[in-house]
Amino acid sequence: MIIDDKYMALTLGFGNFYGIDSLVEFLIILVSFFISYYSYKIYKIIDEKNYKFLSLGFLLIGVSFIFKILSNLTIMYRVAIERANFIYVIWTQFQYAEMIQFFSFIFFKTFHLIGFLILFLIVSKTDKKEKVLLFLYLSIIVVLFSIYFNFVFHMTLIFLIMSLTMHFYENYKKIKSKNSLLVFTAFLIMLLSHVLFVISDFNPLFYLVGEMGLLVGFLCLLTNQIYLRNKQKNGNKKNQVRDNKRYAAGFAKKQKS
């Protein structure tokens, strides 16, 4: 977007791929918020705490990408100075743009990591406050280290998502349902996406492909939710509770009969 003046023009840039990456991130935000909302509805129906935490996890992931979009912003302004028969054109960055980008990226990493950490704590059945606080402390350390070593941030996420993927693979082998397969596939795609983020230093295009993969993974979870919602419309209250329990069954500490 360019706002022209006789002597000044303000330019806003969205990401490194003509705004495509920011568009993908915006879609991830929408899908994450939808998953969070639906998970909270499940919690209200069956009163299972883990679905409340699942809702919180995806909410934080969605919020993290809001900060990611802010970190993509490049704010430049052009000043044209006319002297005699000469016009001098100066391009310069907005005074606080670098600070906004820096803190937005830090908040992105913080919320993104904590969001996936919550999912990991659910499936690992970690509910003791001491252990939760320890994991949160380590997450903050990882974010601080990632200021200088971005590799640490991505490898930490790969470890968390790999654990989730293995958990849901075991869950799929036990249940053998389309829903459990879809959830496993979603986290597998997320894992591959974060692997692409690690190697994006060799080619920035890998990062864009990784974000698209992340969106596909989230859409797999969303598809599963839509499937369950459609079944609810045609079933009674008892069937609604049963189907909601089966959704992401691996998140629950225990299954109610």
C-alpha positions, 0 to 999 in steps of 0.5 A: 500500500502506498500513500503518495504526497507531493514530497512523501510516500509511505510504503508497507511491506507484508513478508518476503513473498509479496504478502503470500506468507502473511496471507497463509498466516492469516488463514492459520489464525482463523483455523486455529481460533476455530479449533480453539472455539470448537474444543471449548464447546467439547469441554462444555459438553463432556466436562473434560479439562484436557479439552479446555487446555486444548482450546487454550493451546490452539488459541495461543498458537493463533495469537502467535501468528498475529505477532508473526504477521506484525513481525513481517511488516516493513514500514518505509517512507520516502522523502523527496527534497526539491532543491533548485532543479534537483530532486533528492529522494531518500528511503528510510525505515520507520523509526520504531519499525525494527523494535516492533519487528523484534518484539513481535517475533519474540512474542510469536516464538513465546506464544507458539512454543507455549501453545505446542507445549500445552498440547505436549503436557496434555498427552504426556499427562503432566499435571504437577505444577512443579513440572509445568513451571519447569517446562515453562521456564525451559521454554522461556530459556529456549526463546531467549537463546533463539534470539541468537540461535533460531535453530534452537527454537525450531528443534525444540518444536520438532521435539514437541511435535514429534512426541505428539505425532508418535502419540497419535500414531499409537492412538490410531493403531489402537482405535483404527478410525478415520478420525484418529487417522486424520488427527495423526496425519495432521500432526505428521504434516505439522512435523514435516513443516517444522523440519522445512523451517529448520532448513529454510536458511538454505532456501527461503522458499522452504519456509513458505512451503512449511507454512502452507504445510502447517495450514494443511495440518490445521485444516486436517484437524478442522475437517475432523471437527466439521465431520463430528459437527455434522454427525451431531446434527443427525444424532441425539445428545448421547451420540454427541457426547460419545463422538466428542469423546472420540475426537482427539481421544489421545488428548484425554487422560482417561476415557469415560464409558 
